């Protein structure tokens, strides 16, 4: 999903909740947009390059029906069930965490709709634990 869509939806949510939560509602934008920094982390890990612009064009270029599958199975740590559970837990204790989690959920919803429309899947890699386990099995298989 393109960054501007996440920004637009998060901004609308923040504006709608502003009367209830004042400036704390800006954390919706952080949860809805800034979590995509994990794409950059993955790009650095995979290509050993630090160019944010190259990273942006890499992921924009992989959003089409023909190329989206090359990113299925990558680990985006802020797009996992563990990160969601942590955010949900913290949101019971802190209003800023609640605002962040609302943005995070909107981000997940938009990504899920996009991925389902393009790749007939809702997620790329659902869990850090499952990703590690799967990659350990792949490494064992390669060695034998």
Secondary structure, DSSP 8 states (H G I E B T S, - for coil): --HHHHHHHHHHHHHHHHHHHGGGGGHHHHHHHGGGHHHHHHHHHHH----HHHHHHHHHHT-STTTGGGGTT---GGGSHHHHHHHHHHHTT-HHHHHHHHHHHHHHHHHHHHHHHHHS-S-S---HHHHHHHHHHHHHHHH-
